[in-house]
Amino acid sequence: MLVAQSVPFQTDSSHRCLWDQKANWTIWSYGDPRGTLNARVELLTMGCCSGRCTLVFICGIQLVCILERQIFDFLGYQWAPILINFVHIITVILGLFGTAQFRPRYVTGYAVWLVLWVAWNVFVICFYLEVGDLSKDTDLIMTFNMSMHRSWWMENGPGCMVTPVTPAPDWAPEDHRYISISGCLLEYQYVEVAHSTLQIILALAGFIYACYVVKLITEEEDSFDFIGGFDSYGYQGPQKTSHLQLQPMYMSK
C-alpha cells in the first residue's frame, strides 16, 4: 500500500546537513514510511556532516600554516610569495565559509584554486632546488627585482652563524652588508622546500574532501527533491472518506 507521511524536519546537530529552511518534507515508500529512502537520506546526512567537519579541519590547518609562512615571507621581503599567499588565505576563508553554509560554488572555487596552489608550490620547490635553468639567486622571481633580499631562513636557519665580512668587496652595494654564513644544520632552500611540500600535502587533502563534500551536497539535494522537497509537488493531506452506504430515497406523494 502506498503510504504518505509528513515527517517533521530535524534541527539537531546530526541533521544540520538537511535543508535548514524547510520545516517539513514528505517521504513516499511502500509499507514502512521510514523505509529505504529515509535510510538513504540519513546516510547522506551523516556522510555530509562528517565530510564537512573534516574539510573545516583541513581549512583550519591550512590557515595556520599559510599565516606562519606569510610572516616569514614578509621578513624576507619575498614579494611574489606574499601576494600569492594572500590570495590563498582569501580562497581558504571562502572555502571554509562555503563548507559551513552549504555553498557548493564556493567549495568548487576553493578546489579549483588548490590545483593552481599545488602548481605554484611545485614551482617553488624547483626554484630552490635549481631544477633546469632556475637559480635560487635570481632576484626577479621572488622579489620582482626590487631588492637583493633572500629567504629569511638564509640567515636565521637552525644553527646558522652570520659573520660580517670586512672590508666589503667593491661590487657590494653601499646600503648592503657583506656576510658569511656557516654552521647551518639545514640550508635555507631545504626549509623552503619543506614549507612547500607541507602546503602540497594539505592542498591535496583539501581538494579530495572538497570534491567529496560537493558530491554529497548534490546527492542530498537530489534525494530531497525526489522525495518531495523544494515544493516541487504540493503535499495534500489524506482525504476523509465516508464509510456510510448510500441508499436511494423515495418520496411519497
Backbone as a ProteinNet text record, in pm:
[ID]
protein_1_A
[PRIMARY]
MLVAQSVPFQTDSSHRCLWDQKANWTIWSYGDPRGTLNARVELLTMGCCSGRCTLVFICGIQLVCILERQIFDFLGYQWAPILINFVHIITVILGLFGTAQFRPRYVTGYAVWLVLWVAWNVFVICFYLEVGDLSKDTDLIMTFNMSMHRSWWMENGPGCMVTPVTPAPDWAPEDHRYISISGCLLEYQYVEVAHSTLQIILALAGFIYACYVVKLITEEEDSFDFIGGFDSYGYQGPQKTSHLQLQPMYMSK
[TERTIARY]
85.9	0	88.5	55.1	131.1	92.4	190.7	164.5	235.4	168.7	229.8	233.2	348	360.1	443.8	399.1	474.6	564.3	694.5	792.3	847.2	840.2	891.8	1041.1	1086.5	1227.9	1307.9	1418.6	1502.7	1598.5	1616.6	1704.1	1820.8	1841.1	1955.8	2082.5	2198.3	2327.2	2352	2292.1	2316.7	2238.6	2147.7	2067.2	2081.2	2187.9	2206.1	2228.6	2273	2300.4	2173.7	2060.8	1935.8	1892	1817.2	1789.8	1728	1801.5	1761.4	1633.2	1601.7	1486	1358	1365	1247	1193.1	1065.8	1006.4	959.6	912.2	862.3	898.2	907.3	923.3	849.9	819.2	732.6	810.4	793.4	857.3	749.4	774.2	684.2	755.1	694.6	752.9	640.1	673.8	577.3	586.1	476.1	472.9	519.7	651.1	708.1	738.7	680.3	708.6	855.1	918.8	1061	1139	1128.8	1185	1318.7	1336.3	1466.4	1509.3	1417.1	1454.1	1495.5	1422.6	1457.6	1596.3	1626.1	1759	1866.6	1839.3	1938.8	1965.8	1860.8	1879.4	1959.8	1932.7	2008.4	2156	2185.8	2325.2	2392.9	2322.6	2378.7	2403.4	2310.8	2326.4	2449.8	2467.1	2582.9	2712.7	2714.5	2834.4	2865.9	2762.7	2783	2841.4	2786.4	2835.6	2979.2	3010.4	3146.2	3244.1	3207.4	3294.1	3314.7	3208.7	3219.8	3311.6	3298.1	3383.7	3530.4	3556.4	3694.7	3748.5	3668.5	3713.6	3735.9	3650	3670	3801.8	3832	3957.4	4077.4	4070.1	4180.2	4198.8	4089	4098.8	4161.9	4128.2	4188.3	4338.4	4382.3	4526.1	4594.4	4528.3	4585.8	4604	4506.2	4516.6	4632.6	4647.9	4756.7	4892.5	4906.8	5035.3	5068	4967.5	4996.4	5021.2	4958.7	4987.8	5131.1	5175.2	5314.5	5410.3	5379.5	5465	5463	5346.1	5335.3	5421.8	5428.3	5509.1	5656.4	5708.8	5849.9	5878.9	5778.4	5798.1	5803.3	5725.2	5732.8	5869.7	5920.8	6051.4	6162.7	6143.9	6244.1	6216.9	6109.6	6073.4	6056.2	5991.2	5963.8	5827	5824.9	5700.1	5608.6	5662.7	5577.8	5507.9	5578.7	5507.9	5408.7	5439	5347.1	5212.5	5214.3	5089.7	5012.1	5082.6	5013.4	4962.1	5037.9	4990	4862.3	4855.9	4736.7	4614.5	4630	4518.9	4477.9	4574.9	4544.7	4466.6	4504.2	4433	4286.8	4262.4	4125.2	4045.5	4106.8	4035.8	4003.5	4094.8	4068.1	3953.9	3949.7	3839.5	3706.4	3705.4	3582.9	3542.4	3640.8	3609	3554.2	3608.4	3557.6	3414.6	3387	3251.3	3155.3	3196.9	3110.8	3081.4	3179.1	3157.3	3057.3	3069.9	2981.6	2840.1	2825.5	2695.2	2633	2685.5	2629.5	2628	2742.6	2757.3	2853.1	2801.3	2890.6	2974.2	2927.3	3006.5	3135	3125.3	3244.1	3341.6	3287.9	3374.6	3439.4	3364.8	3421.1	3531.7	3509.2	3613.6	3738.2	3716.9	3829.1	3907.3	3837.2	3904.4	3983.4	3927.1	3998.2	4125.2	4115.2	4233.8	4342.3	4305	4404.7	4490.5	4433.3	4513.1	4622.8	4586.2	4685.7	4785.9	4738.8	4826.8	4931.4	4891.2	4986.3	5090.3	5045.4	5138.2	5240.4	5194.5	5287.2	5390.4	5347.6	5440.6	5538.7	5493.8	5587.1	5693.2	5652.3	5749.3	5847.9	5798.8	5887.6	5991.3	5947.5	6041.4	6148	6104.4	6200.5	6292.9	6240.4	6321.7	6434	6401.4	6503.3	6598.1	6553.5	6643.5	6716.8	6690.7	6758.9	6743.8	6620.4	6590.8	6598.3	6665.2	6677.3	6760.5	6706.1	6776.7	6742.1	6662	6624.4	6741.6	6748.7	6854.5	6793.8	6824.6	6769.3	6828.3	6932.5	6994.1	6933	6832	6766.6	6674.6	6687.3	6604.3	6470.4	6459.6	6339.7	6216.9	6230.6	6114.6	6051	6128.7	6072.6	6056	6142.1	6135.3	6103	6068.9	6040.2	6157.1	6277.6	6399.1	6398.1	6318.6	6309.4	6413.4	6473.6	6573.3	6661.5	6766.9	6858.5	6835.1	6717.8	6688.2	6671.3	6698	6678.3	6580.7	6560.1	6471.7	6519.4	6424.6	6458.2	6536.9	6513.9	6582.1	6728.7	6772.2	6911.6	7005.6	6965.4	7047.9	6999.1	6874.5	6816.3	6777	6833.9	6804.8	6863.2	6824.8	6876.1	7027.3	7095.8	7240.3	7322.1	7261.3	7336.2	7410.4	7534	7617.2	7651.4	7616.5	7636.6	7758.5	7854.9	7976.9	7992.8	7994.9	8017.3	8158.1	8166.2	8293.8	8339.2	8455	8513.2	8656.9	8693.9	8609	8522.8	8411.7	8320.1	8384.7	8358.1	8413.1	8361.1	8433.8	8399.3	8264.1	8223.6	8099.4	7975.7	7994.2	7880	7817.7	7684.4	7618.1	7648.1	7648	7682.6	7579.8	7451.1	7347	7323.9	7411.5	7400.7	7528.6	7513.3	7629.2	7670.9	7794.9	7850.4	7879.5	7818.3	7826.5	7870	7911.9	7945.1	7858.2	7792	7701	7759	7765.4	7823.2	7754.5	7775.9	7725.8	7577.9	7510.5	7365.8	7339.9	7250.5	7211.2	7123.5	7050.4	6962.6	6966	7009.2	7018.5	6880.2	6879.4	6752.9	6666.3	6728	6646.9	6567.8	6622.3	6550.7	6436.3	6453.6	6342.9	6226.7	6259.1	6154	6088.5	6167	6111.7	6018.9	6056	5970.9	5837.9	5842.4	5718.9	5627.9	5684.9	5604.6	5550.8	5629.5	5582.8	5463.7	5470	5357.3	5232.5	5249	5134.1	5074.2	5158.1	5107.3	5026.9	5075.4	5003	4867	4864.2	4736.8	4642.8	4698.6	4615	4553.1	4629	4574.3	4462.4	4483.2	4377.2	4254.1	4275.1	4162.6	4088.2	4159.9	4095.1	4008.2	4059.7	3983.1	3854.6	3865.3	3746.1	3652.6	3704.8	3617	3530	3590.9	3512.8	3411.3	3451	3361.5	3241.9	3266	3157.4	3062.3	3114.7	3029	2942.1	3000.5	2925.8	2813.4	2842.6	2741.2	2628	2663	2559	2468.9	2528.2	2448.8	2357.1	2408.7	2326	2215.5	2245.9	2146.5	2033	2067.9	1965.5	1878.5	1941.5	1864.7	1770.5	1817.3	1732.3	1617	1644.4	1539	1433.4	1476.3	1382.1	1298.9	1360.4	1289.8	1178.1	1200.9	1100.6	1002.1	1007.6	902.5	947.7	1078.1	1126.6	1117.5	1159	1164.9	1028	922.1	786.4	759.6	827.5	803	664.9	617.7	483.5	415.7	300	229.6	178.5	199.3	155.2	7.9	-66.9	-208.2	-231.6	-301.8	-330.1	-424.6	-433.6	-522	-666.7	-735.4	-874.4	-963.3	-1059.2	-1154.2	-1256.9	-1270.3	-1366.4	-1478	-1594.2	-1708.8	-1733	-1760.1	-1786.9	-1936.9	-2019.6	-2164.3	-2209.8	-2297.2	-2351.7	-2473.2	-2472.7	-2583	-2698.1	-2818.1	-2938	-3028.9	-3093.9	-3188.4	-3306.2	-3354.7	-3468.9	-3585.5	-3704.6	-3826.6	-3919.1	-3959.2	-4054	-4195.8	-4275.8	-4417.3	-4497.5	-4589.1	-4673.4	-4784.6
-119.3	0	122.9	221	344	433.7	471.8	549.4	682.4	789.4	922.8	968.3	1008.5	1054.3	1180.2	1279	1402.7	1387.4	1398	1378.2	1512.5	1549.5	1679.1	1688.8	1805	1825.9	1832.5	1758.9	1754.7	1873.8	1938.2	2054.8	2033.2	1910.1	1889.6	1885.9	1877.7	1888.4	1775	1658.2	1545.4	1554.7	1652.2	1665.8	1805.5	1876.4	2010.5	2010.1	1896.6	1892.1	1895.2	1862.3	1873.4	2018.4	2057.1	2196.1	2269.7	2370.1	2439.4	2519.4	2564	2648.9	2569.1	2438.2	2356.5	2306.6	2322.9	2279.7	2135.6	2091.8	1955.1	1901.7	1772.3	1706.4	1574.8	1523.8	1407.2	1289	1174.6	1051.1	960.5	912.6	817.1	682.6	583.2	449.4	347.7	225.3	118.5	48.4	44.4	-25.1	63.5	64	139.3	281	384.6	522.3	557	502.2	527.2	413.3	403.7	291.3	322.8	273.2	281.5	424.4	509.4	646.8	720.5	695.8	760.2	718.5	589.7	541.2	601.9	615.9	673.4	819	893.2	1032.7	1043.7	953.3	955.2	927.7	832.4	801.8	920.1	985.7	1102.3	1214.6	1229.5	1333.3	1309.2	1185.1	1152	1171	1127.3	1143.2	1288.7	1369.5	1511.5	1581.8	1554.9	1618.8	1577.5	1449.5	1402.1	1465.2	1470.9	1531.9	1680	1750.5	1893.5	1919.9	1841.4	1860.1	1837.9	1735.4	1709.2	1822.2	1872	1980.4	2108.6	2136.4	2253.7	2241	2121.2	2098.1	2120.6	2070	2087.9	2235.9	2308.1	2451.7	2526.2	2486.1	2549.5	2527.7	2405.1	2376.4	2455.2	2466.3	2543.4	2690.1	2746.8	2887.1	2907.7	2818.4	2831.7	2823.4	2725.5	2705	2820	2869.1	2974.5	3107.9	3131.4	3253.6	3251.1	3134.4	3120.9	3146.8	3092.3	3113.8	3258.2	3321.7	3461.5	3551.9	3523.7	3605.4	3600.9	3482.2	3470.3	3523.8	3516.5	3577.5	3729.4	3787.4	3931.2	3969.3	3889.1	3918.1	3909.9	3825.8	3812.5	3897.3	3979.5	4068.4	3990	3874.7	3792.3	3832.4	3929.7	3993.8	3901.5	3822.4	3731.2	3628.4	3559.3	3468.6	3540.2	3663.3	3737.8	3757.3	3799.2	3821.7	3692	3586.4	3459.9	3399.1	3414	3366.1	3438.9	3568.7	3646.5	3594.9	3566.2	3509.4	3373.8	3296.2	3164.5	3178.4	3273.2	3294.8	3330	3422	3461.7	3343.2	3262.8	3149.5	3043.8	3017.5	2919.5	2967.4	3096.3	3151.4	3134.4	3159.7	3140.1	2992.5	2903.6	2760.7	2719.7	2777.2	2749.3	2798.6	2917.8	2972.4	2887	2848.1	2765	2630.1	2573.7	2445.1	2458.8	2565.3	2583.5	2622.8	2694.3	2747.6	2673.6	2555.2	2475.5	2552.9	2612.9	2684.4	2605.1	2513.3	2428.4	2506.6	2623.3	2701.6	2752.4	2795.6	2841.6	2726	2609.9	2493.3	2451.5	2460.1	2426.9	2524.5	2653.9	2752.7	2729.7	2690.6	2656.7	2538.4	2437	2319	2355.4	2442.4	2483.5	2560.6	2648.6	2723.8	2631.2	2525.1	2434	2371.5	2351.3	2298.7	2398.8	2528	2630.5	2645.5	2629.9	2641.4	2530	2409.6	2298.4	2327.6	2380.9	2412.9	2518.5	2619.1	2722.6	2663.6	2579	2521.4	2424.5	2355.8	2272.4	2360.8	2476	2569	2619.8	2651.6	2699.1	2592.5	2467.6	2358.9	2350.5	2357.1	2351.9	2473.2	2588.7	2710.5	2698	2654.6	2646.9	2528.5	2426	2313.8	2334.4	2449	2487.6	2380.2	2342.9	2245.9	2314.9	2253.2	2311.4	2438.1	2544.1	2672.2	2764.9	2720.4	2804.5	2821.1	2938.8	2967.7	3037.9	2990.6	3049.8	3186.1	3226	3357	3464.5	3429.2	3527	3616.1	3747.4	3842.4	3869.8	3842	3881.1	3803	3674.7	3589.6	3615	3615.3	3624.8	3768	3858.8	3996.6	4097.3	4049.8	4137.5	4231.5	4188.4	4266.1	4400.2	4410	4532.8	4537.4	4424.5	4421.6	4299.2	4290	4176.5	4082	4086.8	4003.4	3857.6	3770.4	3627.2	3578.3	3451.3	3392.7	3427.8	3453.1	3485.1	3372.6	3249.3	3134.7	3127.4	3208.2	3204.5	3245.4	3345.2	3392	3341.3	3298	3262.3	3115.7	3034.3	2892.1	2826.8	2703.8	2635.7	2616.5	2672.3	2657	2752.3	2841.8	2930.9	3038.5	3061.9	3166.2	3267.7	3393.1	3501	3582.2	3595.2	3670.4	3781.1	3909.8	4019.1	4011.1	4037.6	4037.3	4181.6	4213	4347.8	4336.7	4422.1	4522.3	4458	4522.1	4470	4479	4385.2	4391.3	4512.7	4551.1	4672.3	4661.3	4538.7	4523.6	4527	4518.5	4515.9	4654.6	4665.8	4796.5	4857	4990.5	5059	5037.9	5019.5	5004.9	4858.2	4769.9	4628.7	4584.1	4488.4	4433.7	4303.1	4274.9	4154.1	4057.4	3940	3848.2	3710.7	3632.3	3491.9	3408.4	3307.2	3222.1	3082	3026.8	2893.7	2822.2	2691.6	2611.7	2578.3	2601.3	2574.1	2423.5	2384.1	2243.7	2206.1	2303.7	2280.6	2404.6	2388	2501.7	2561.4	2693.3	2765.3	2713	2667.7	2619.8	2495.2	2413.8	2293.8	2327.8	2434.6	2481.6	2528.7	2603.6	2649.3	2531.5	2433.1	2314.1	2240.2	2231.7	2164.9	2238.6	2373.8	2451.3	2422.5	2422.1	2398.7	2256	2160.8	2022	2006.1	2071	2065.6	2127	2237.9	2301.3	2211.7	2139.5	2048.5	1935.9	1879.8	1770.9	1819.1	1936.9	1991.1	2023.4	2074.3	2107.6	1983	1876.3	1752.3	1697.7	1701	1655	1744.7	1876.4	1968.3	1949.4	1924.1	1902.6	1777.7	1669.4	1544.6	1563.2	1623.9	1640.7	1747	1846.3	1945.4	1879.5	1795	1721.7	1629.1	1567.6	1476	1551.5	1668	1747	1797.8	1844.6	1891.8	1777.4	1659.3	1542.2	1506.4	1508.5	1473.3	1575.6	1703.4	1806.5	1792.7	1764.5	1747.3	1626.5	1513.8	1394	1417.8	1491	1517.9	1603.2	1702.5	1786.6	1705.1	1616.1	1532.4	1439.2	1379.7	1289.3	1364.7	1483.7	1561.7	1603.9	1640.8	1678.5	1558.2	1439.7	1319.9	1282.5	1303.3	1263	1374	1484.8	1584.6	1716.5	1744.9	1870.8	1981.6	2100.2	2219.1	2257.4	2210.3	2247.1	2211.3	2108.4	2068.4	2007	1943.4	1888	1927.8	1987.1	2026.4	1905.2	1908.7	1796.5	1813	1707.9	1706.4	1603.2	1647	1557.6	1446.8	1344.5	1231.9	1277.4	1230.1	1265.9	1183.4	1252.7	1184	1111.4	986.7	907.1	860.8	856.3	813.7	664.8	594.5	451.2	421.9	528.7	507.4	465.8	368.8	322.2	404.7	462.5	546.6	460	492	420.3	516.5	466.5	555.5	592.5	712.9	763.2	786.2	740.3	754.8	847.1	947.4	1044.8	1001.9	993	955.4	1081.3	1070.9	1182.8	1201.4
0	0	0	-78.1	-86.2	29.5	107.7	228.3	216.5	250.7	254.1	397.4	442.8	580.5	584.4	655.9	672.5	792.8	769.7	875.6	917.5	1044.5	1087.7	1062.9	1019.5	988.7	1117.6	1122	1239.8	1238	1351.5	1358.9	1452.1	1502.7	1590.3	1506.8	1575.8	1508.5	1411.7	1432.9	1344.2	1214.7	1203.4	1082.3	1022.5	1055.1	1002.7	852.7	799.2	656.1	573.7	633.2	560.3	561.5	465	432.3	550.4	603.1	724.3	707.1	586	565.6	544.1	546.4	524.9	658.1	679.1	804.5	798.2	684	669.5	532.4	521.5	393.3	396.6	279.7	269	216.5	277	232.8	175.8	55.3	-6.3	-11.3	42.5	39	45.2	17.1	21.4	155.7	225.8	353.6	466.2	495.2	606.2	561.1	621.4	581.7	599.7	700.4	720.3	657.3	528.7	455.6	393.1	272.4	207.1	182.2	136.4	108	233.3	342.2	468.2	513.6	500.9	540.7	452.7	324	233.4	267.2	298.4	335.7	464.7	561.3	685.9	660	571.1	540	472.1	379	313	412.4	508.5	609.1	694.3	739.7	821.6	743.6	617.8	536.7	509.8	485.1	459.2	580	697.5	819.5	848.2	829.4	852.4	754.2	626.8	526.8	551	590.7	618.3	735.9	842.2	959.7	924.4	844	803.4	717.7	624.7	538.4	618.2	715.3	801.9	877.8	926.2	998	906	783	687.8	655.2	635.5	607.4	724	845.6	962.8	968.3	941.5	939.1	828.5	713.2	603.1	641.2	709.4	750.3	846.8	942.5	1039.5	968.7	880.3	811.6	716.7	643.8	547.5	618.3	732.5	808	860.6	906	950.5	834.6	719	601.6	556.8	565.7	524.7	611.7	739.9	831.2	790.9	763.8	729.2	588.4	498.6	367.1	377.7	468.6	493.4	550	641.6	699.8	596.8	494.4	389.7	267	270.3	159.1	29	38.1	-79.3	-134.5	-225.4	-264.5	-344.8	-432.8	-511.4	-422.3	-332.5	-241	-150.5	-111.9	-24.8	-94.4	-220.7	-294.3	-315.5	-353.2	-378.3	-248.1	-140	-9.6	31.5	1.9	37.3	-37.7	-167.3	-244.5	-186.9	-146.7	-89.1	41.4	124.2	250.7	224.3	130.8	98.3	45.3	-40.7	-100.1	4.1	95.1	201.7	290.8	319.3	400.1	326.8	196	118	116.2	102.2	107.5	242.1	348.7	482.9	498.6	445.9	450.6	368.9	248.6	164.7	226.2	296.4	363.4	477.3	554.1	669.3	628.6	515.8	475.2	357.5	322.2	213.2	81.8	47.8	-78.7	-167.8	-248.2	-329.1	-428.7	-473.6	-567.8	-502.4	-378.3	-307.4	-286.8	-250.7	-229.6	-361	-471.4	-601.9	-640	-616.2	-643.3	-559.3	-435	-346.7	-401.5	-452.8	-508.2	-633.6	-719.5	-840.6	-805.3	-706.4	-665.1	-610.8	-541.9	-486.6	-596.6	-714.5	-825.9	-864.3	-872.1	-902.4	-789.2	-666	-549.1	-548.3	-584.8	-594.1	-702.6	-817.1	-925.4	-880.8	-805.9	-756.5	-660.7	-571	-474.9	-541.3	-644.3	-721	-786.7	-838.9	-897.8	-793.1	-674	-566.7	-531.4	-524.1	-496.3	-605.2	-730	-840.7	-838.7	-797.6	-792.9	-690.8	-569.8	-465	-484.5	-555	-584.9	-716.4	-781.6	-905.5	-1014.1	-1036.2	-1140.9	-1276.3	-1371.1	-1503.8	-1501.7	-1562.8	-1570.1	-1454.4	-1359.3	-1246	-1150.2	-1088.7	-991.4	-871.3	-752.5	-631.4	-600	-671.2	-650.9	-739.4	-818.5	-905.3	-823.5	-843.2	-768.2	-835.2	-963.9	-1037.4	-994	-967.3	-945.1	-809.2	-703.2	-569	-519.1	-560.1	-509.9	-619.2	-741.2	-855.3	-886.4	-851.1	-875.6	-802.9	-695.1	-617.2	-505.9	-473.7	-367.2	-386.9	-305	-310.6	-193.9	-137.3	-21.5	-62.8	29.6	11.5	117.8	122.6	222.2	363.5	452.7	591.5	655.9	611.7	670.8	630.5	535.9	492.4	606.1	682.6	793.9	928.6	935.2	1064.4	1073	987.2	992.1	1116.6	1144.8	1264.3	1259.3	1361.5	1372.1	1288.3	1214.4	1125.3	1205.2	1167.8	1227.8	1119.9	1145.7	1049.6	1093.1	1003	1031.7	928.4	971.8	876	816.8	688.5	618.1	598.9	651.6	637.7	588.9	502.8	435.8	328.3	295.7	194.4	56.9	-30.6	-166.7	-241.7	-344.4	-419.7	-489.5	-527.5	-602.6	-513	-380.5	-287.9	-278.8	-285.4	-270.4	-134.6	-129.4	-5.5	104.7	67.1	168.1	205.8	163.7	199.4	270.5	358.1	427.6	362.7	371	311.7	425.8	424.1	536.7	488.7	585.7	562.9	655.4	599.7	677	683.3	803.5	821	936	942	1054.6	1050.2	938	931.6	935.4	1024.1	1029.5	910.7	860.1	744.6	656.8	533.7	443.2	418	392.8	381.2	267.1	158.1	46.1	82.7	171.9	213.8	310.8	386.5	472.1	384.6	280	187.8	116	78	13.3	108.2	236.9	335.7	351.7	351.8	360.5	240.7	121.6	1.6	-2.4	43.5	45.9	139.3	256.3	350.1	288.3	216.4	152.4	43.9	-27.5	-130.7	-68	42.7	110.6	158.9	222.6	271.3	155.3	45.4	-70.4	-132.4	-141.4	-196.7	-108.5	23	114	103.9	96.5	83.4	-47.2	-155.7	-285.7	-283.7	-226.2	-221.4	-140.7	-23.9	60.2	4.5	-65.3	-128.7	-235.9	-318.3	-418.4	-351.6	-241.6	-169.5	-111.4	-53.7	6.1	-101.8	-212.9	-322.8	-373.9	-386.9	-434.3	-336.3	-206.6	-107.6	-104.4	-111.5	-110.3	-232.5	-347	-469.2	-458.8	-410.3	-393.8	-292.3	-188.1	-84.3	-139.1	-220.9	-282	-377.7	-455.9	-548.2	-473.3	-364.3	-286.2	-222	-173.7	-110.9	-211.2	-330.9	-435.6	-479	-480.2	-523.3	-426.5	-297.6	-200.4	-169	-245.6	-231.6	-176.8	-178.2	-126.4	-228.6	-186	-268.7	-326.4	-262.9	-304.5	-450.2	-501.4	-639.5	-655.9	-550.2	-552.3	-422.3	-434.5	-313.7	-237.6	-109.1	-28.1	3.9	-12.3	20.6	128.5	228.9	340.1	297	378.9	344.9	335.9	233.6	213	305.8	364.3	450.7	363.2	386.2	309.8	402.3	347.4	425.7	405	512.3	505.1	504.8	500.1	500.8	361.6	357.4	229.6	194.3	77.1	35	-15.2	31	-9.9	-85.2	-188.9	-261	-173	-188.8	-112.4	-207	-161	-239.7	-167.3	-237.8	-180.1	-209.7	-109	-130.2	-160.9	-251.1	-289.4	-185.7
[MASK]
+++++++++++++++++++++++++++++++++++++++++++++++++++++++++++++++++++++++++++++++++++++++++++++++++++++++++++++++++++++++++++++++++++++++++++++++++++++++++++++++++++++++++++++++++++++++++++++++++++++++++++++++++++++++++++++++++++++++++++++++++++++++++++++

